[in-house]
C-alpha cells in the first residue's frame, strides 16, 4: 500500500492505495465520488474526465499515485454555493444530455476547452476538441450548442473547486 494525499474538490484527502489503483477507482471507490464514470476501460470514451492541476485528464489512464500532491476537480466540485456551474447550466438549458452517462466527462472536457480557448468557440473547434468523448444518444448537435453557450457564459474564467 502507498499513502497518497491530494486536494479533491477543494478538500484535502489522504488514503492508502495499491500502487496500481487508477485515479478513477480512487475517486469512485475510496472517495465515493461516483459522478466520474467508467465507460470503456480503454480511454476511448471520455466519461472519466476530471481536472488534475487544472488540466483535463482521463482518470482511467492515470494512477492515483500520480495525482499525489495534486489538486483534482471532479464534476461534483463544479457547482458552487448550490448553483450549477455555467457549463452545467448550459447543458441543462440546451438539452446537451440524454441518458446522462457521458455528461460528466463532456462537461469537464468542455470546461477545460473554454478555459484554454476562450468564450467564443465555433462549432468546428468544439467538435474537434470533443473528439475523445463519446455519446451514444444525442448525435452531438445539442452538446455542441451547450458547449458554445457554456463557454460564452463562463467568459473563460478560471475554474476553481467548490470549498467544502
C-alpha positions as CSV (number, residue, x, y, z in Angstrom):
1,X,0.0,0.0,0.0
2,X,1.1,3.5,-0.7
3,X,0.0,6.6,1.2
4,X,-1.3,9.4,-1.1
5,X,-2.7,12.9,-0.3
6,X,-4.3,15.3,-2.7
7,X,-7.0,18.0,-2.8
8,X,-10.2,16.9,-4.3
9,X,-12.9,19.5,-5.0
10,X,-11.3,21.8,-2.5
11,X,-11.0,19.3,0.3
12,X,-7.7,17.6,1.5
13,X,-7.9,13.8,1.3
14,X,-5.4,11.1,2.2
15,X,-5.6,7.3,1.8
16,X,-3.6,4.2,1.4
17,X,-3.9,2.7,-2.1
18,X,-2.5,-0.1,-4.0
19,X,0.1,1.3,-6.4
20,X,-1.9,0.0,-9.4
21,X,-5.1,1.8,-8.4
22,X,-6.4,4.1,-11.1
23,X,-7.4,7.6,-10.3
24,X,-11.0,6.9,-11.4
25,X,-11.1,3.9,-9.0
26,X,-9.8,6.0,-6.2
27,X,-12.4,8.8,-6.8
28,X,-15.3,6.3,-7.1
29,X,-14.4,3.6,-4.6
30,X,-12.4,5.4,-1.9
31,X,-14.0,8.8,-2.0
32,X,-17.4,7.7,-3.3
33,X,-17.5,10.5,-5.9
34,X,-19.4,8.5,-8.5
35,X,-20.0,11.3,-10.9
36,X,-16.8,10.3,-12.7
37,X,-17.9,7.4,-14.8
38,X,-16.1,4.3,-16.2
39,X,-17.4,3.8,-19.7
40,X,-14.9,1.8,-21.7
41,X,-11.8,0.9,-19.7
42,X,-9.7,1.8,-22.7
43,X,-9.5,5.6,-22.5
44,X,-11.7,5.9,-25.6
45,X,-15.0,7.3,-24.3
46,X,-14.1,10.3,-22.0
47,X,-16.7,9.5,-19.4
48,X,-13.9,9.6,-16.8
49,X,-12.5,13.1,-17.5
50,X,-11.5,15.1,-14.4
51,X,-9.2,18.1,-14.0
52,X,-5.8,17.5,-12.4
53,X,-3.9,20.7,-11.6
54,X,-6.2,22.5,-14.0
55,X,-5.8,20.2,-16.9
56,X,-8.5,17.7,-18.2
57,X,-7.3,14.1,-18.0
58,X,-8.9,10.8,-18.5
59,X,-8.8,9.4,-15.0
60,X,-8.9,5.8,-16.2
61,X,-5.4,6.4,-17.7
62,X,-3.8,7.9,-14.6
63,X,-2.7,6.1,-11.5
64,X,-3.9,7.6,-8.2
65,X,-0.3,7.7,-7.0
66,X,0.5,10.0,-10.0
67,X,-2.1,12.5,-8.5
68,X,-0.3,12.5,-5.1
69,X,0.0,16.2,-4.1
70,X,-2.2,17.4,-6.9
71,X,-5.4,19.3,-7.0
72,X,-8.3,17.3,-8.6
73,X,-11.6,18.7,-9.7
74,X,-14.5,16.3,-10.4
75,X,-18.0,17.0,-11.7
76,X,-19.2,17.2,-8.1
77,X,-16.8,20.1,-7.5
78,X,-18.1,22.4,-10.3
79,X,-21.3,23.7,-8.7
80,X,-20.7,26.4,-6.1
81,X,-23.0,27.7,-3.4
82,X,-25.8,25.4,-4.6
83,X,-25.7,26.9,-8.1
84,X,-24.8,25.0,-11.2
85,X,-21.6,25.9,-13.0
86,X,-22.3,27.9,-16.2
87,X,-21.4,24.8,-18.3
88,X,-23.7,22.5,-16.3
89,X,-26.4,25.1,-16.7
90,X,-25.8,25.3,-20.4
91,X,-26.1,21.5,-20.8
92,X,-29.4,21.6,-18.9
93,X,-30.7,24.5,-20.8
94,X,-29.7,23.3,-24.3
95,X,-30.6,19.7,-23.8
96,X,-27.0,18.5,-24.1
97,X,-27.7,15.3,-22.4
98,X,-30.0,12.4,-22.8
99,X,-29.1,9.3,-20.8
100,X,-26.5,11.4,-18.9
101,X,-23.8,8.8,-18.8
102,X,-21.3,10.8,-20.8
103,X,-22.4,14.1,-19.4
104,X,-19.9,14.5,-16.6
105,X,-16.9,13.8,-18.9
106,X,-18.3,16.0,-21.6
107,X,-18.8,18.9,-19.2
108,X,-15.4,18.5,-17.6
109,X,-13.8,18.5,-21.1
110,X,-15.9,21.5,-22.2
111,X,-14.9,23.5,-19.1
112,X,-11.3,22.8,-19.9
113,X,-11.9,23.7,-23.6
114,X,-13.4,27.1,-22.7
115,X,-10.7,27.8,-20.1
116,X,-8.0,27.1,-22.7
117,X,-9.5,28.7,-25.8
118,X,-11.9,31.3,-24.5
119,X,-15.6,32.1,-24.6
120,X,-16.1,32.3,-28.4
121,X,-15.9,28.8,-29.7
122,X,-17.0,27.8,-33.2
123,X,-18.7,24.5,-34.0
124,X,-15.6,23.1,-35.7
125,X,-13.4,23.8,-32.7
126,X,-15.9,22.3,-30.3
127,X,-16.4,19.1,-32.4
128,X,-12.6,18.7,-32.8
129,X,-12.0,19.1,-29.1
130,X,-14.8,16.7,-28.0
131,X,-13.3,14.0,-30.3
132,X,-12.2,11.9,-27.3
133,X,-15.6,12.0,-25.7
134,X,-18.3,9.6,-26.9
135,X,-22.1,10.0,-26.7
136,X,-24.3,7.2,-27.8
137,X,-27.6,9.1,-27.5
138,X,-27.7,12.7,-28.7
139,X,-25.9,12.9,-32.0
140,X,-23.8,15.8,-30.6
141,X,-25.9,18.7,-32.0
142,X,-27.2,19.8,-28.7
143,X,-23.9,19.1,-26.9
144,X,-22.1,21.4,-29.3
145,X,-24.8,24.1,-28.7
146,X,-24.4,23.6,-25.0
147,X,-20.6,23.9,-25.0
148,X,-20.8,27.1,-27.0
149,X,-23.3,28.6,-24.7
150,X,-21.5,27.4,-21.6
151,X,-18.1,28.8,-22.8
152,X,-19.8,32.1,-23.6
153,X,-21.3,32.2,-20.1
154,X,-18.0,31.2,-18.5
155,X,-16.3,34.1,-20.1
156,X,-13.1,32.0,-19.9
157,X,-12.9,32.5,-16.1
158,X,-10.5,30.1,-14.3
159,X,-12.1,27.0,-12.8
160,X,-11.9,26.6,-9.0
161,X,-13.2,23.8,-6.9
162,X,-16.0,24.4,-4.6
163,X,-14.8,24.6,-1.0
164,X,-16.5,22.0,1.1
